[in-house]
């Protein structure tokens, strides 16, 4: 999840396709991304979790 001046944005990993959640607060963004994930699964099926290759590690870095 990323914090921006105007709110939060969440990009879940391990899901095929583009899924994003956002909100003015951390809790709002978390609720929105959960809803987006459920919609994605309902639309495309559980195959959205079949990632090749799977994500084993994720790193966050900042560049200026």
ZILIN-V764796 format. One record per residue. N is the residue number from 1. OMEGA is omega as a letter, one per 40 degrees, with the letter a starting at -180 (999 if undefined). NEAR is the number of other ideal C-beta (glycine too) atoms within 10 Angstrom. Layout:
BEGIN
n=N omega=OMEGA near=NEAR
n=N omega=OMEGA near=NEAR
END
This chain:
BEGIN
n=1 omega=i near=14
n=2 omega=i near=11
n=3 omega=i near=10
n=4 omega=i near=8
n=5 omega=a near=4
n=6 omega=i near=8
n=7 omega=a near=14
n=8 omega=i near=20
n=9 omega=a near=16
n=10 omega=i near=20
n=11 omega=a near=13
n=12 omega=i near=14
n=13 omega=i near=8
n=14 omega=i near=11
n=15 omega=i near=18
n=16 omega=a near=13
n=17 omega=a near=8
n=18 omega=i near=8
n=19 omega=a near=18
n=20 omega=i near=12
n=21 omega=i near=20
n=22 omega=i near=18
n=23 omega=i near=17
n=24 omega=i near=10
n=25 omega=i near=10
n=26 omega=a near=13
n=27 omega=i near=10
n=28 omega=a near=14
n=29 omega=i near=21
n=30 omega=i near=15
n=31 omega=a near=14
n=32 omega=a near=17
n=33 omega=i near=21
n=34 omega=i near=13
n=35 omega=i near=11
n=36 omega=i near=18
n=37 omega=i near=16
n=38 omega=i near=11
n=39 omega=a near=11
n=40 omega=i near=17
n=41 omega=i near=15
n=42 omega=a near=8
n=43 omega=a near=9
n=44 omega=i near=12
n=45 omega=a near=10
n=46 omega=i near=7
n=47 omega=i near=8
n=48 omega=i near=16
n=49 omega=a near=11
n=50 omega=a near=11
n=51 omega=i near=11
n=52 omega=e near=5
n=53 omega=i near=5
n=54 omega=i near=8
n=55 omega=i near=9
n=56 omega=i near=5
n=57 omega=i near=4
n=58 omega=a near=7
n=59 omega=i near=4
n=60 omega=i near=5
n=61 omega=a near=4
n=62 omega=i near=4
n=63 omega=i near=3
n=64 omega=999 near=2
END
